[in-house]
Amino acid sequence: MTAQPTPALDPVREETRAKDDPLFSGLPGDIDASFEFFPPKNEKMEESLWNAVQELKPLDPHFVSVTYGAGGSTRERTHKTVERIIAEAGLPAAAHLTCVNASKKETQRIAEKYWEAGVRHIVALRGDMPQEDGTLGPFEPHPEGYNSAEELVHGLKEVADFEISVSAYPEMHPDAQDQQAEIDYLKRKIDAGASRAITQFFFSPNTFFDYLEKTDKAGIDVPIVPGILPITNVAKARLFAGQNGAEFPDWMDDLFEGLDDRPSARKLVAATVAGEMCRRLYAGGIRHYHFYTLNRADLAYSICHLLGMRPKGGQETGQ
């Protein structure tokens, strides 16, 4: 049995419910949320990130994660940010680690430092190679490093008993031969010791449910958590989608057309679109959502609120 149910959506039932009841009425808030941040590049960005962490903290997230820049370019800032979230915010924090530009010994030393700092959760990724023009190129393993996320998971388990999350691609990783090969590889990462998979973002709930059916058939029995990207910039979202093998629907362009100079309206539309997709995932039995926040709290908080999530223990944000 998979750790999450995989029923297909019932369009008739959904249509009836949407007509008869408010879309988000009566939800008990029985969900978990996790939030992903990226390490700040300067003091202003650090303040913005910390404000986002503080605003989302009352929701009692399952965990928060901090990304690792291409080529390890943010290694120190990632470490500093994760340590601060644990020490000052008191939240369970996961650090991203990749295979890029580091030997096995260097990577293991980084993992040891994380363990000493109280980090018990790692998001283990292969990573991509940064190019001079700022784009990402084909992966090139370090001559003394890990060649894949599967190897990295093995190596991390040799360092300590980390909880390890890995990536999953409902619409296939651009480097994969086909989707079955991608799913087979995910299975190997799980067998290596990963306890959760977090998906690349997608824009159709059926994309996720179809993927769960395939991973179920492959015998993958760990939680597969949908990665949710609320749209704040259509051009960037389309670029991210192209880099990660995700389909960016044409209707999204039409929906956001004319909102470039209307940030408040754009945020309302973004929260509505992502909230509706999460509601449909909820109708299919999904209870854990991983939000790519881009270091902004407002959209993720709004969607969680729509899904019935409220501050725990009477906590309120200072915003």
PyMOL commands that set and color helices and strands:
alter all, ss='L'
color gray80, all
select helices_A, chain A and resi 11-20+43-59+70-72+75-89+104-116+149-159+179-192+205-217+234-244+250-256+263-283+298-306+312-314
alter helices_A, ss='H'
color red, helices_A
select strands_A, chain A and resi 32-37+63-66+93-97+121-124+129-130+136-137+163-168+196-199+224-225+227-228+288-292
alter strands_A, ss='S'
color yellow, strands_A
deselect
rebuild
show_as cartoon
